[in-house]
Amino acid sequence: ATGLERLTEGNRFSSSHVLFVTDADAAQLERAGFLRRYGVQFHWRNAGYTCFEDFLSRFSSKRRNQIRRERREMADQGIVLSTLSGGELGSENIDHVYDFYASTVDKHFYGRRYLNREFFHEICARMPEQILVVLARERGARKPIAGAFNLVGDRALFGRYWGAHEERPFLHFNVCYYAGIDACIERGLSCFEPGAGGEHKHVRGFESTLTHSV
């Protein structure tokens, strides 16, 4: 905290920010003069589920059937999802991930392409086992229509970027949420943090979670 204060004042920065720290660390930084900022994200918790159907058992019958219908939509639309990591990534798939990232950023007036194509290739080369990519393709097609880029930690999966070249019903939920839940159950990860925003996540099993920044 003292070092950040010196760095900020010495370089005449307008401010310095420490994002998504623990409650205890936020309290320490607050005592050192930082202002605390609370946020809410929706996180999925693994209660020792053995499969996706096991996870669905926590819901009412109506909600279980709704999620099953949303999952079946991919097959009904002729869309196949693939989850890739490590040596499965490949240069062509990484290019697709960058294209999805760029297309999403470009859709928003506030968007900035602060990551370039080389970044995605380098991170996949340096830490391939910590990358999890989900791609959606029409059955038999080579080029995907949507994809999501996730990072894998020791205990959690972190959803970072997603994009789609076509709008399809329930495509986002399957690529960004359900495929990630499947991966967490398969890998025994305890938490899935898919990113900021989205109360629609709550009805799909993600719990509101207080976050701390200063």
N, C-alpha and C positions, 0 to 999 in steps of 0.2 A: 504494500500500500504506500509506503514511504517512497519507494523507488518510482512508482507510477506518478506520484505527485511531483517529484523532482523532474521526471521526464516530460510531463505535461507542461509544467511551468517553464522549464528550460527551453523547450521548443515552441512555446507560445501556442500550444494546441488549445482548441476551445474546450475540450473535455477528454476524459478517458473512461472507457466502459469495460467492465468485466461481466461476461454473459454466462448465464446458466450455471452459477456456482451452487454449492450446497447451502442449506440454511445456516449452518454453523459458520462457513466462510463468509457468507453475506453479512452475518452479525459482526464478525471481526472487522471487515472492511467498513461497515457502518460506523463502528466505534472509532475508526481511523479517519472519519470525515466524509466518506462516500455516502451518497443517497441511494437508498434501496428502491428497487423497482420490482413489483410483483407482476407476474403474468400467469396465464392459464394455458396449458396444452392438454391434449387428450392422448393418454398413453395406454397401451394394452399390456396387461399383466398376465403372465403365464402361471396358472394355478396347478401346474403339474399335468397339463393336458397331454393325452397320448395321440390325439388326432383331432382334426377339425370338428368332427361330429361330437367329440367329447367336449370341446369348447362350446358348441351350440347348446349343449344340455343346460347351460346356465340361463338360457332365455325362455320366455314364454313360447307356447306352441305357435302363436301367430308370428312372432319375430323370427323363430327358427325357420319357418316356412318361407318367410320373406327373404332371408339371407340365402337359403337354398335356391330360391328362384333367381336371385341375382347372380349366384354362381353358375347356375345352368344356362344363363343367358349367353355365356361365351360359347358353349358348344352349340346352342341353338343358332347363333350368328355365324358359326363356322370359324370361330377364333380359337387359336391354340396359344396358351401361355407357356413360356419356358423360363426357368430360373437358372442363371449362370453365375459361376464364380471360379476363381483360380484360372487354370488352363483352358477353361471353357469359354472365356471371354472373347478372345480373338480380336484382331485389328478392325475387322468390318463391323462387328457388334459394338465396339467402343465408338466408332464413328457414328453409328446410329444413336448411341446415347448422347453424344455431343449435339447432334442435330435436334434431338428432342429437347434438350436443355435450352438450346438457342431459340427454338421456335416458341417455347413457353415464355422466355424472357422478352422476346420481341413482341408478344401480344399485349404487354402492359406498358403504359407510357412511362412508368417509373423503372422499368426493367433496365438492367445494365449487364452486358456480357463481361463480367469480371473474371470469368474462367474461359480459357481458350481450348481448342482441340488438343493441343499438346499436353495440357494439364491432365485431361482424362486418360490419355495414353500413358503418361508417366506414372500416375497414381496406380493404374491397373498393372503396370510393369513392376512397380516397387512393392506393392502390398496387395497382390491379387487375391489372396485368401480373405482379405478384409473387405472385399468388394462383392456386392450381391446385385446383379442386374436382372430385372424382370422385363421380358419382351413379349409383346402380343402380335401374332401374325394371323392373317387369314390362312386357313388350312391349305398347305401346299405352296404358299407364297414364300419367296425368299426375303423380301423386304418387310420389316415390321411396321405396324401402324401405330404402335404406342410402346412406351417403355418407362421404367423407373430405375433410378440409381440410388442404391442404399449402401451404407457403411456398416460393417459388422464389428462390434466390440466383444469384450470377454463375456459380457452378460446381456448385452442389448443390441438390437438392430435399430439403425437410425435412417429414416427415410429422408432423402435430400432433394432430389430433382425428378421431375416427371414431364412427359410431353406426349402429344398425340397428333398425328397428321389427319385423323378423322374423328368425328364425334360419333360415338356409339353408346347406346344405353348400357349403363353399369360398367363400362370399360374402366373408368377411373377407380371405382371401388375394388375391382378385381386385381388390377395391376398394382395399385398403391397400397391396398389394405389387406385383402384376403391372401394374396400371394406372400406377403410379409408375415402374416400370422402363421401360414403353413410352414414357412422357413423357420420361424422361431420355435414352433413345436418340434419340428424335425431336428433342429440343432440344439434343443434344450436351453434356448435363451430365455431369460426371465422377463424381458421387457421389450416392447416395440414402441419407439418414439417416432411417429411418422411426420412430424413437423408441426408448424404453428397453425392455429385456426381450425375452424370446421366443426361446428356442433353436430353435424351429421355423423361424425365419428362416434359420438356417444351411443347412438342406438345400434351401432355395429360392434359394441364391446369395448370401446376405448373409454377409459375413466378420466374425468377431469382431474388435473394434477397441477398444483401450485408450483411455479418456477420462480427462481430468485436471480436477479441481476443487480448490479450496482453501477 
